[in-house]
Amino acid sequence: MIKAAPSPLLSRSPRFNEQHVEPDDLVNINGSLDRKMTPPVVRIDRLLKQSPK
């Protein structure tokens, strides 16, 4: 499970380029994981929501 660090710049609803992402949605994420931060931080460069098959 990936948890994002809370940010005052982000709304409570997870959004990236106006795409709403639900917990059961299938997504493709490109980014990086900074394990040295406490808690670890995931920086997302690209998020692509995939259509259901």
C-alpha positions in Angstrom: 0.0 0.0 0.0 1.3 3.5 -0.9 0.5 6.3 1.3 1.1 9.9 0.3 2.3 12.5 2.8 -0.3 15.1 3.7 0.2 18.4 1.9 -1.5 21.7 2.4 -1.5 22.2 -1.4 -3.6 19.0 -2.1 -7.3 18.7 -1.5 -8.7 15.7 0.4 -9.7 14.1 -2.8 -6.8 12.5 -4.6 -6.5 14.3 -8.0 -3.8 14.5 -10.7 -4.5 16.7 -13.8 -8.2 16.8 -12.8 -8.5 13.0 -12.8 -10.4 11.6 -9.8 -8.9 8.3 -8.5 -10.9 5.9 -6.4 -9.3 3.1 -4.3 -10.4 0.3 -6.7 -9.3 2.1 -9.9 -6.5 0.6 -11.9 -3.7 3.2 -12.5 -0.2 3.4 -14.0 2.2 5.5 -11.9 5.6 6.8 -12.8 7.5 8.4 -10.0 10.0 8.0 -7.2 10.1 6.8 -3.6 12.1 8.7 -1.0 12.6 6.1 1.8 14.8 8.4 3.8 11.9 10.7 4.6 9.8 10.0 7.6 7.2 8.8 6.6 8.5 7.7 3.2 7.3 10.0 0.4 6.2 9.0 -3.1 6.6 11.7 -5.8 4.4 11.1 -8.8 5.6 12.4 -12.2 2.9 10.8 -14.3 -0.4 9.1 -13.5 -2.5 7.4 -16.1 -5.9 6.0 -15.2 -6.6 2.8 -17.1 -10.0 1.9 -18.4 -11.7 -1.2 -17.1 -11.6 -4.3 -19.3 
